[in-house]
Amino acid sequence: MPLKLPPLYAILDPEQTKWRPADAVLQQLLDGGVKILQLRVKSMLPRDFLELAQQVRAQTRAAGCRLIVNDRIDIALACDADGVHLGQEDLPITAGRKLMAGKIIGISTHDIEQAKEAERNGADYIGFGPMFGTTTKDTGLTARGIDMLQQIRAAVKIPIVAIGGINEQNVQAVWQAGADSAAIISDILGAEDIVGKVARIAQAN
């Protein structure tokens, strides 16, 4: 059965929460109605990452929200996440599928060939970007833009999560271009009123 994604794909990155505790920010995301959330941790000891992931799993489960762990299959399995999101330089999806049987696997893609390959190899969804200029991740890649998103939509059938520089002002254009879901990081995590921000974005769809 094809994966159905909500319009907003939230990302919790403890480095982007403006020194607010991750659990408090997460609760605001959930109170705003987030139904799928990726936990992205880049600079944390594995033991601390796992402890955070287990806490996030408990909060998301209580709220009926799916949890995806970025990059780390071991952490995803250890906290019983719903899935993992892999980059182009992470474990190949064929290996990931053996470890994550029955779980969601998403793949980051940056062009049509990568998107088609991810679909051929059995990805449940693809991340595509960076859509616009972004300050939360130095990808070394130029902005892909709306036109390329439309080309990706025509090339693959699996769900697309657009990412990179998306905010409340431009998110509708991303959905209209064919993205099933939009990953928004700084515009949400940097908001004074996260609950209100999430609710407004959800209403824009």
C-alpha positions as CSV (number, residue, x, y, z in Angstrom):
1,M,0.0,0.0,0.0
2,P,1.6,3.3,-1.0
3,L,2.7,5.6,1.8
4,K,0.4,8.6,2.4
5,L,2.2,11.7,3.7
6,P,0.6,14.7,5.4
7,P,1.3,18.1,3.8
8,L,3.8,19.1,6.5
9,Y,6.9,16.9,7.2
10,A,8.4,18.4,10.4
11,I,12.0,18.1,11.3
12,L,13.3,18.4,14.9
13,D,17.0,19.4,15.0
14,P,18.1,20.2,18.5
15,E,20.7,22.6,17.0
16,Q,18.0,24.7,15.5
17,T,15.7,25.2,18.5
18,K,17.2,28.5,19.7
19,W,18.4,26.9,22.9
20,R,14.9,25.8,23.8
21,P,14.7,22.2,25.1
22,A,14.0,19.7,22.4
23,D,11.2,18.0,24.3
24,A,9.4,21.3,24.8
25,V,9.7,22.2,21.1
26,L,8.6,18.8,20.1
27,Q,5.5,19.1,22.2
28,Q,4.6,22.4,20.5
29,L,5.0,20.7,17.1
30,L,2.7,17.9,18.2
31,D,0.2,20.4,19.7
32,G,0.2,22.2,16.4
33,G,-0.9,18.9,14.7
34,V,2.3,17.5,13.2
35,K,1.7,13.9,12.1
36,I,5.1,12.9,10.8
37,L,8.4,14.1,12.2
38,Q,12.1,13.4,11.4
39,L,14.6,13.6,14.2
40,R,17.8,15.0,12.8
41,V,20.9,14.9,15.0
42,K,24.4,15.7,13.6
43,S,26.6,16.3,16.5
44,M,25.7,14.2,19.5
45,L,27.2,11.1,21.1
46,P,25.4,7.9,20.1
47,R,24.3,7.2,23.7
48,D,22.8,10.7,24.0
49,F,21.2,10.5,20.5
50,L,19.5,7.2,21.5
51,E,18.3,8.7,24.8
52,L,16.8,11.7,22.9
53,A,15.3,9.3,20.3
54,Q,13.6,7.2,22.9
55,Q,12.1,10.4,24.5
56,V,11.0,11.6,21.1
57,R,9.5,8.2,20.3
58,A,7.4,8.3,23.5
59,Q,6.1,11.8,22.8
60,T,5.3,11.1,19.1
61,R,3.6,7.8,19.9
62,A,1.4,9.4,22.5
63,A,0.4,12.0,19.9
64,G,-0.2,9.5,17.0
65,C,2.7,11.0,15.1
66,R,5.1,8.9,12.9
67,L,8.8,9.1,13.7
68,I,11.5,9.0,11.1
69,V,15.2,9.0,12.2
70,N,17.7,10.7,10.0
71,D,20.7,8.7,8.8
72,R,21.0,6.3,11.7
73,I,19.4,2.9,11.1
74,D,20.8,1.6,14.4
75,I,19.1,4.4,16.4
76,A,15.9,4.0,14.4
77,L,15.7,0.3,15.3
78,A,16.7,0.9,18.9
79,C,14.0,3.4,19.6
80,D,11.4,1.6,17.5
81,A,10.9,4.5,15.1
82,D,8.5,4.1,12.1
83,G,11.3,4.6,9.6
84,V,14.7,6.0,8.6
85,H,15.7,8.7,6.1
86,L,19.0,8.0,4.3
87,G,21.2,10.3,2.3
88,Q,23.1,9.5,-0.9
89,E,26.2,8.6,1.1
90,D,24.5,6.5,3.7
91,L,23.9,2.7,3.5
92,P,22.3,1.8,0.2
93,I,18.6,1.2,0.4
94,T,18.9,-2.5,-0.4
95,A,21.0,-3.0,2.8
96,G,18.7,-0.7,4.7
97,R,15.6,-2.7,3.7
98,K,17.1,-5.9,5.1
99,L,17.6,-4.2,8.4
100,M,14.4,-2.2,8.4
101,A,11.9,-4.8,7.1
102,G,8.4,-3.4,7.2
103,K,9.6,0.1,8.1
104,I,9.5,3.4,6.1
105,I,12.6,4.3,4.2
106,G,13.1,7.7,2.6
107,I,16.0,8.7,0.4
108,S,17.4,12.2,-0.2
109,T,17.7,13.0,-3.9
110,H,18.9,16.0,-5.8
111,D,18.2,15.2,-9.5
112,I,15.9,13.1,-11.7
113,E,18.3,10.1,-11.9
114,Q,18.7,9.8,-8.2
115,A,14.9,10.1,-7.8
116,K,14.3,7.3,-10.4
117,E,17.0,5.1,-8.8
118,A,15.4,5.5,-5.3
119,E,12.1,4.5,-6.7
120,R,13.5,1.5,-8.5
121,N,15.3,0.4,-5.4
122,G,12.1,0.4,-3.3
123,A,12.2,3.7,-1.4
124,D,8.8,4.6,0.2
125,Y,9.3,8.3,-0.5
126,I,12.0,10.6,-1.7
127,G,13.3,13.9,-0.2
128,F,14.0,16.4,-3.0
129,G,16.0,19.6,-2.7
130,P,17.3,22.0,-1.8
131,M,14.3,23.7,-3.2
132,F,15.5,27.2,-2.4
133,G,18.4,28.7,-0.6
134,T,18.7,27.2,2.9
135,T,20.6,28.2,6.0
136,T,20.1,25.0,8.1
137,K,22.3,22.7,6.0
138,D,25.3,23.3,3.9
139,T,24.6,20.9,1.0
140,G,27.0,22.4,-1.5
141,L,24.2,22.2,-4.0
142,T,22.4,24.9,-5.9
143,A,18.7,25.5,-5.4
144,R,16.7,23.1,-7.5
145,G,13.5,25.3,-7.8
146,I,9.9,24.7,-8.8
147,D,10.6,23.7,-12.4
148,M,12.8,20.8,-11.4
149,L,10.3,19.7,-8.7
150,Q,7.7,19.4,-11.5
151,Q,10.1,17.3,-13.6
152,I,10.7,15.0,-10.6
153,R,6.9,14.7,-10.0
154,A,6.5,13.6,-13.6
155,A,9.3,11.1,-13.3
156,V,8.3,9.2,-10.2
157,K,5.1,7.8,-8.7
158,I,6.3,7.6,-5.0
159,P,5.6,10.5,-2.6
160,I,7.9,13.5,-2.7
161,V,9.0,15.5,0.3
162,A,10.4,18.8,-0.8
163,I,13.1,20.4,1.4
164,G,15.4,23.3,1.6
165,G,14.4,27.0,2.2
166,I,10.7,26.3,2.4
167,N,8.6,28.6,4.6
168,E,5.1,29.7,5.3
169,Q,5.2,32.1,2.4
170,N,6.4,29.7,-0.4
171,V,5.0,26.4,0.8
172,Q,1.9,26.6,-1.4
173,A,4.0,26.8,-4.5
174,V,5.8,23.7,-3.5
175,W,2.6,21.7,-3.0
176,Q,1.2,23.0,-6.3
177,A,4.3,21.9,-8.1
178,G,3.6,18.3,-7.0
179,A,5.2,17.8,-3.6
180,D,3.2,15.5,-1.4
181,S,4.8,17.0,1.7
182,A,7.0,20.0,2.6
183,A,9.8,19.7,5.1
184,I,10.2,23.0,6.9
185,I,12.9,23.5,9.5
186,S,14.1,27.1,10.4
187,D,10.8,28.8,9.7
188,I,9.1,26.6,12.3
189,L,11.8,25.9,14.8
190,G,12.7,29.6,14.9
191,A,9.2,30.8,15.4
192,E,8.1,32.3,18.7
193,D,4.7,30.6,18.5
194,I,5.5,27.2,17.0
195,V,1.9,25.8,17.6
196,G,0.4,28.8,15.6
197,K,3.0,28.5,12.9
198,V,2.3,24.8,12.3
199,A,-1.4,25.4,12.4
200,R,-1.2,28.2,9.8
201,I,0.9,26.1,7.5
202,A,-1.5,23.2,7.8
203,Q,-4.4,25.5,6.9
204,A,-2.6,26.8,3.8
205,N,-2.8,23.4,2.1
